[in-house]
Amino acid sequence: MNSSGPCHFALFELQPSFRLDLEQLASRYRELARSVHPDRFADASEREQRLALERSASLNEAYRTLKSDSQRARYLLAMRGPELPMEVTVQDPDFLMQQMQWREELEDLQDEADLAGVAAFKGRLKIAQQELNERFAEAWEDNARREEAERLMRRMQFLDKLSHEVRQLEERLDD
């Protein structure tokens, strides 16, 4: 890991793991955020104020990373091996076919302005994400399956992007 400062998991006093209790993470985040909030250091020295800001920033960064399944997956992989390139040509022909089908389906839903269809699509996407999360959690725990874990993490990132587009489409159709 090339990042400075404590490990994201250590900040929250958690063991590095893909399976996290997100409620617990959120409540721990709120506690810690209060303790490093810059307002609490208004009367402190400049150095203390700067440190509080830095702690606050790294806490926010750690929380953002850990609460997102795909970002948490990427972070875990980076903890255990070389930093992963952001953009990479994915040798994953099955998934590329799946991506094209999803994209076409989403375009059709958009053309037909089909809100019910979008809701159903979103439901299927959520199930696909949960399955990927499960498969990643198992692959990550086994060092021999690193390549598979990386491939699953990239699939997770694609599904994140796709569900963001689905939410945007929903908002447009809702207007």
One Martini backbone bead per residue (centre of mass of N, CA, C, O) as a GRO file, in nm:
protein
  175
    1MET     BB    1   0.094   0.037   0.025
    2ASN     BB    2   0.112   0.394  -0.062
    3SER     BB    3  -0.029   0.503   0.174
    4SER     BB    4  -0.080   0.723   0.407
    5GLY     BB    5  -0.121   0.630   0.697
    6PRO     BB    6  -0.357   0.460   0.818
    7CYS     BB    7  -0.547   0.217   0.787
    8HIS     BB    8  -0.875   0.214   0.729
    9PHE     BB    9  -0.946  -0.008   0.934
   10ALA     BB   10  -0.786   0.100   1.180
   11LEU     BB   11  -0.949   0.361   1.221
   12PHE     BB   12  -1.208   0.153   1.299
   13GLU     BB   13  -1.117  -0.105   1.440
   14LEU     BB   14  -1.068  -0.317   1.196
   15GLN     BB   15  -1.069  -0.590   1.016
   16PRO     BB   16  -0.966  -0.700   0.730
   17SER     BB   17  -1.266  -0.702   0.527
   18PHE     BB   18  -1.535  -0.743   0.323
   19ARG     BB   19  -1.712  -0.813   0.562
   20LEU     BB   20  -1.933  -0.562   0.671
   21ASP     BB   21  -2.073  -0.354   0.914
   22LEU     BB   22  -2.229  -0.070   0.812
   23GLU     BB   23  -2.351   0.033   1.073
   24GLN     BB   24  -2.096   0.029   1.242
   25LEU     BB   25  -1.931   0.210   1.060
   26ALA     BB   26  -2.117   0.461   1.079
   27SER     BB   27  -2.103   0.499   1.388
   28ARG     BB   28  -1.796   0.523   1.406
   29TYR     BB   29  -1.773   0.764   1.221
   30ARG     BB   30  -1.938   0.966   1.388
   31GLU     BB   31  -1.761   0.961   1.635
   32LEU     BB   32  -1.490   1.043   1.498
   33ALA     BB   33  -1.586   1.304   1.361
   34ARG     BB   34  -1.636   1.455   1.621
   35SER     BB   35  -1.335   1.438   1.737
   36VAL     BB   36  -1.217   1.591   1.449
   37HIS     BB   37  -1.362   1.842   1.440
   38PRO     BB   38  -1.261   2.158   1.365
   39ASP     BB   39  -1.435   2.314   1.582
   40ARG     BB   40  -1.278   2.181   1.830
   41PHE     BB   41  -1.004   2.365   1.717
   42ALA     BB   42  -1.039   2.680   1.724
   43ASP     BB   43  -0.833   2.729   1.990
   44ALA     BB   44  -0.605   2.608   1.864
   45SER     BB   45  -0.343   2.552   1.714
   46GLU     BB   46  -0.240   2.542   1.398
   47ARG     BB   47  -0.134   2.255   1.405
   48GLU     BB   48  -0.388   2.123   1.529
   49GLN     BB   49  -0.577   2.211   1.306
   50ARG     BB   50  -0.434   2.065   1.078
   51LEU     BB   51  -0.454   1.779   1.198
   52ALA     BB   52  -0.760   1.771   1.211
   53LEU     BB   53  -0.805   1.800   0.908
   54GLU     BB   54  -0.646   1.548   0.825
   55ARG     BB   55  -0.810   1.345   0.990
   56SER     BB   56  -1.079   1.413   0.860
   57ALA     BB   57  -0.998   1.343   0.569
   58SER     BB   58  -0.912   1.044   0.620
   59LEU     BB   59  -1.181   0.955   0.731
   60ASN     BB   60  -1.356   1.016   0.484
   61GLU     BB   61  -1.199   0.840   0.287
   62ALA     BB   62  -1.231   0.571   0.439
   63TYR     BB   63  -1.539   0.565   0.439
   64ARG     BB   64  -1.589   0.575   0.137
   65THR     BB   65  -1.434   0.315   0.074
   66LEU     BB   66  -1.576   0.105   0.277
   67LYS     BB   67  -1.888   0.150   0.187
   68SER     BB   68  -1.783   0.047  -0.084
   69ASP     BB   69  -1.756  -0.243  -0.234
   70SER     BB   70  -1.554  -0.185  -0.472
   71GLN     BB   71  -1.350  -0.012  -0.304
   72ARG     BB   72  -1.292  -0.224  -0.091
   73ALA     BB   73  -1.183  -0.435  -0.284
   74ARG     BB   74  -0.950  -0.268  -0.399
   75TYR     BB   75  -0.811  -0.214  -0.126
   76LEU     BB   76  -0.756  -0.506  -0.046
   77LEU     BB   77  -0.581  -0.574  -0.291
   78ALA     BB   78  -0.366  -0.348  -0.234
   79MET     BB   79  -0.275  -0.460   0.044
   80ARG     BB   80  -0.178  -0.754  -0.107
   81GLY     BB   81  -0.054  -0.577  -0.347
   82PRO     BB   82  -0.046  -0.435  -0.621
   83GLU     BB   83  -0.132  -0.177  -0.768
   84LEU     BB   84  -0.418  -0.085  -0.945
   85PRO     BB   85  -0.524  -0.016  -1.234
   86MET     BB   86  -0.783   0.159  -1.333
   87GLU     BB   87  -0.728   0.099  -1.633
   88VAL     BB   88  -0.839  -0.195  -1.812
   89THR     BB   89  -0.821  -0.462  -2.002
   90VAL     BB   90  -1.069  -0.697  -2.008
   91GLN     BB   91  -1.044  -1.051  -1.974
   92ASP     BB   92  -1.404  -1.084  -2.018
   93PRO     BB   93  -1.619  -1.198  -2.236
   94ASP     BB   94  -1.877  -1.264  -2.080
   95PHE     BB   95  -1.909  -0.983  -1.950
   96LEU     BB   96  -1.918  -0.818  -2.208
   97MET     BB   97  -2.183  -0.932  -2.305
   98GLN     BB   98  -2.349  -0.849  -2.059
   99GLN     BB   99  -2.301  -0.547  -2.088
  100MET     BB  100  -2.439  -0.514  -2.364
  101GLN     BB  101  -2.717  -0.606  -2.275
  102TRP     BB  102  -2.765  -0.398  -2.056
  103ARG     BB  103  -2.734  -0.147  -2.231
  104GLU     BB  104  -2.964  -0.210  -2.429
  105GLU     BB  105  -3.186  -0.229  -2.220
  106LEU     BB  106  -3.154   0.060  -2.113
  107GLU     BB  107  -3.215   0.202  -2.381
  108ASP     BB  108  -3.500   0.092  -2.414
  109LEU     BB  109  -3.614   0.207  -2.150
  110GLN     BB  110  -3.563   0.496  -2.234
  111ASP     BB  111  -3.728   0.504  -2.498
  112GLU     BB  112  -3.996   0.397  -2.332
  113ALA     BB  113  -4.024   0.516  -2.051
  114ASP     BB  114  -3.985   0.258  -1.832
  115LEU     BB  115  -4.027   0.245  -1.500
  116ALA     BB  116  -4.089  -0.052  -1.435
  117GLY     BB  117  -3.846  -0.163  -1.589
  118VAL     BB  118  -3.632  -0.017  -1.422
  119ALA     BB  119  -3.701  -0.149  -1.152
  120ALA     BB  120  -3.640  -0.439  -1.244
  121PHE     BB  121  -3.350  -0.392  -1.330
  122LYS     BB  122  -3.252  -0.299  -1.050
  123GLY     BB  123  -3.310  -0.569  -0.910
  124ARG     BB  124  -3.114  -0.742  -1.082
  125LEU     BB  125  -2.862  -0.580  -1.015
  126LYS     BB  126  -2.859  -0.630  -0.710
  127ILE     BB  127  -2.822  -0.935  -0.731
  128ALA     BB  128  -2.558  -0.928  -0.890
  129GLN     BB  129  -2.402  -0.776  -0.668
  130GLN     BB  130  -2.435  -0.985  -0.440
  131GLU     BB  131  -2.293  -1.216  -0.589
  132LEU     BB  132  -2.023  -1.074  -0.629
  133ASN     BB  133  -1.960  -1.024  -0.332
  134GLU     BB  134  -1.947  -1.318  -0.250
  135ARG     BB  135  -1.726  -1.406  -0.452
  136PHE     BB  136  -1.515  -1.210  -0.354
  137ALA     BB  137  -1.490  -1.291  -0.057
  138GLU     BB  138  -1.381  -1.574  -0.129
  139ALA     BB  139  -1.139  -1.498  -0.315
  140TRP     BB  140  -0.982  -1.306  -0.120
  141GLU     BB  141  -0.922  -1.536   0.103
  142ASP     BB  142  -0.757  -1.650  -0.159
  143ASN     BB  143  -0.450  -1.612  -0.295
  144ALA     BB  144  -0.494  -1.803  -0.553
  145ARG     BB  145  -0.752  -1.589  -0.640
  146ARG     BB  146  -0.662  -1.304  -0.736
  147GLU     BB  147  -0.751  -1.280  -1.032
  148GLU     BB  148  -1.049  -1.322  -0.973
  149ALA     BB  149  -1.083  -1.086  -0.778
  150GLU     BB  150  -1.015  -0.868  -0.984
  151ARG     BB  151  -1.240  -0.933  -1.182
  152LEU     BB  152  -1.473  -0.886  -0.982
  153MET     BB  153  -1.407  -0.593  -0.915
  154ARG     BB  154  -1.455  -0.489  -1.205
  155ARG     BB  155  -1.748  -0.572  -1.213
  156MET     BB  156  -1.837  -0.397  -0.977
  157GLN     BB  157  -1.768  -0.127  -1.109
  158PHE     BB  158  -1.963  -0.151  -1.341
  159LEU     BB  159  -2.224  -0.179  -1.168
  160ASP     BB  160  -2.200   0.093  -1.038
  161LYS     BB  161  -2.224   0.258  -1.295
  162LEU     BB  162  -2.495   0.141  -1.382
  163SER     BB  163  -2.662   0.224  -1.129
  164HIS     BB  164  -2.619   0.521  -1.172
  165GLU     BB  165  -2.765   0.535  -1.449
  166VAL     BB  166  -3.035   0.433  -1.344
  167ARG     BB  167  -3.088   0.664  -1.147
  168GLN     BB  168  -3.083   0.887  -1.362
  169LEU     BB  169  -3.316   0.778  -1.530
  170GLU     BB  170  -3.529   0.787  -1.311
  171GLU     BB  171  -3.519   1.093  -1.272
  172ARG     BB  172  -3.599   1.168  -1.560
  173LEU     BB  173  -3.875   1.007  -1.560
  174ASP     BB  174  -3.996   1.157  -1.306
  175ASP     BB  175  -4.018   1.460  -1.422
   0.00000   0.00000   0.00000
